[in-house]
Amino acid sequence: MKDSMNINPPKNGELRVSNGCLFVDGKPFVVDVPDEPMKGVEDNKLVTYFRGHLLNYWTHEEIEGYWA
């Protein structure tokens, strides 16, 4: 169920993963969707682990969460 308080990160924001946390333009962003462990960022898409060894790639429009 989607939380109405969730937002997508800004479309052209720079994504970075550090210590398992997502940062958008240097600001912490708490991710609700996806709920998979974060691997990093490739081509400014969030990369997560799926089933422990597969990778999923998420665009800004697919990421949901809120500013920390």
C-alpha positions in Angstrom: 0.0 0.0 0.0 1.4 3.4 -1.0 1.9 5.9 1.7 0.4 9.3 0.6 3.3 11.1 2.4 5.9 9.5 0.1 7.5 11.4 -2.7 9.9 10.6 -5.5 13.3 12.2 -5.5 13.8 15.1 -7.8 14.0 13.9 -11.4 17.5 15.2 -12.1 18.8 14.8 -8.5 22.2 13.1 -8.2 21.8 9.7 -6.4 24.5 8.3 -4.1 24.5 5.3 -1.8 26.7 5.4 1.3 26.6 2.8 4.1 23.3 1.4 2.8 21.6 4.8 2.8 20.4 6.8 -0.2 21.5 10.5 -0.6 19.9 12.8 -3.2 22.0 15.8 -4.0 23.9 15.1 -0.8 20.8 15.1 1.4 19.6 11.8 3.1 16.5 10.3 1.6 14.7 7.5 3.4 13.5 4.9 0.9 10.3 2.9 1.4 10.1 1.6 -2.2 12.1 -0.4 -3.1 12.5 -2.3 0.1 15.4 -4.3 -1.2 19.0 -3.9 0.0 20.9 -1.1 -1.8 24.0 -1.9 -3.8 24.9 1.5 -5.3 24.1 3.8 -8.2 24.8 3.2 -11.9 23.9 5.7 -14.6 22.1 7.7 -11.9 19.7 4.8 -11.2 19.5 3.1 -7.8 20.7 -0.5 -7.9 19.3 -3.0 -5.4 19.9 -6.7 -4.7 17.0 -9.0 -5.6 16.9 -12.5 -4.2 20.4 -11.9 -2.8 22.3 -12.1 -6.1 20.2 -10.5 -8.9 20.2 -6.7 -9.5 17.3 -4.3 -10.0 17.6 -0.8 -11.4 15.3 1.9 -10.2 14.6 5.3 -11.8 13.8 8.4 -9.9 10.1 7.9 -10.7 10.1 4.4 -9.3 11.8 5.4 -6.0 9.4 6.4 -3.2 10.3 7.8 0.2 10.8 11.0 2.1 13.6 13.4 3.3 15.3 12.4 6.5 
